[in-house]
Each structure stands twice: as structure tokens, then as C-alpha cells.
Amino acid sequence: MFKAFKSGLLAAALLACAFAPSVQAQTAPAVVAAPTKPALWVIRDANSTIYLFGSIHVMKEGTAWLTPDLQSRFEKADDVWFEIPDLDDKAAATPLAQKYMFDASQTMTDGLTPAEIARVDELLKPSGLNSQMLKPMRKWAVGLIITLQQITASGYATQTGVDLTLVTRARESGQTVHGFETMEAQLKALVPLSEDEELKSLRTTLSDVDTMAQDVHNLFEAWRTGDTENLTKLMINKMKAEDPSGYQRMIVARNADWTPQIETILAGKGTVFVAVGAGHLAGPDSVIAMLQKRGVTVERVAY
């Protein structure tokens, strides 16, 4: 179920956007329900303050998520950490796209039924693409393009997502930008480990398309209102059930890699703002849960 949205893989979204024509977003009603207060946590010791902010990589126009309080905390940070530091570097993304999204030794439609191929063509048609044009592309990448097109058509934009907004602000203000991993490492985590897994991934995307708009809305609202319990249910629990191998690669392994890095930051001095996908800060295998198991006190911030 649209792994790029759920697991927060920025590099993959960037690569897919670079290799697929844009789709015109549909007009969507403004968000007017509960106040916009995405979840924020803080870790403190005698010399350090670290804010942990769960980001989302798409945005609905008119969502005022960067409140004065949140912005003030962000601006006070000397250093800002993201999943990857060069998340907007299309020049770096292009060779990685060629390496991981394309495979000349196979044909994208291999293993698909005629009905599934027709469905792929139908979904790609609004962007001017079809299965013949994408024959050298790997199935997982085609599924990602379909997912991002569906998200865009539902009224969400990738270029105004939290991470891209914050990294631009950080650079403009002279804050130091860091990343927990490289773009290539992040992309590797998304790539299925076998042909069977890759075929299953594309088929899951095809079966989820009809409910995708509502699913994205539900996830976005859970993020927007800081409802981590619902995020866990909609994102983490569902991913564990649908794709346990991907969940281990994309969530658990990466969280385990980031956790000691955050402890190292805590051992230093000053104020640091960390913004990573909200899925990495929710559920029993979250960065927060892993930090707590290592004896680090993490508190939810009321703002």
C-alpha cells in the first residue's frame, strides 16, 4: 500500500518525480476540522535539546502546519537532521534512478496478466505513459509512479512537503543540515529483494488504487492532528501485515541505525531539530521506542 507515502522514502519519491510527467492536482476541500498540530517530541540533558518531529512528504494546499511555536523551536536549532541531507538533489538522483529503477535484462510486464497490464496502462494514461514505454523499468518503480500520481491527483503536492520546506528554510537561515543516511542507502531499502516480492508489490498497488484517495486522506489527517495511535494503526500495523519483509527493511532496520546516531547527538551540546517520516516515530519499533529501551527519556511536546 503506497510504500513511499507510508515509510517516508524521500529519495524514491524524488526519483519517481524525476522520471514521470507531473499530473495536475485536483481541487480539494480545505482542511477545517481539528487544529493542525503534528506530533513533536523532545529529549533533554544538561547540555542538549533535541526535538523529534514526524514529517510527511506530501502536503495539501492551505494546511498551516508550521505554527509560530513549531517554527520558533526549529529556528532555535543550530543543526537540523533529516533522513537524507540532499533530498532535493535531482542531479544526484538521476544516476541512482538508472541503477535501481531500470533493468534492461527484464521486461516490466513479465508475470503480469493481460488484465493487469491493461490496468497499468489505464492508470498511467493521464501522465501520457504506458506499459510499452516503461518496459525496461522495474515493477516496484512503476508502482511508485502510479502511487505518486494518485496522491497528486488527490490534491497533495510533493514539492511542498514538510522535509523540502524545512530543508529550504534551514539553508536560507544558515543552519547546518545533516542526514542519517545517503540517498542510495534509502533507495536500497525500498527495492524488493526478489522478483516474487516485486510482483506482489505492484499487484498490491493495483488493488489499492480504488481506496487510495481515502487512505491518503486518513493518513494525512492522523499526521496533521498528531494522532500517533491512528498513525500506528493505518501505517505501521498495515505495513507489517501486508509486507513484513519491507517493514523490516524500511522501518525497523533504519530506525535501529538512526537511534545510536541520535544518542551521539545527545552526547554533544546545543539545540538540534530532527525531522523524519512520521512512520519512524510511531509504533512498537519506532525510533522513540528504541531510544526509550536504551534508557533515553523522550517526552511529547504540547504546543
Secondary structure by P-SEA (a helix, b strand, c coil): cccccccccaaaaaaaaaccccccccccccccccccccbbbbbbcccbbbbbbbcccccccccccccaaaaaaaaaccbbbcccccccccccaaaaaaaccccccccccccccaaaaaaaaaaaccccccccccccccaaaaaaaaaaaaaaaacccccccaaaaaaaaaaaaccbbbbcccaaaaaaaaccccaaaaaaaaaaaaaaccaaaaaaaaaaaaaaacaaaaaaaacaaaaaaacaaaaaaccaaaaaaaaaaaaaaaacccbbbbbcccccccccccaaaaaaaabbbbbbbcc
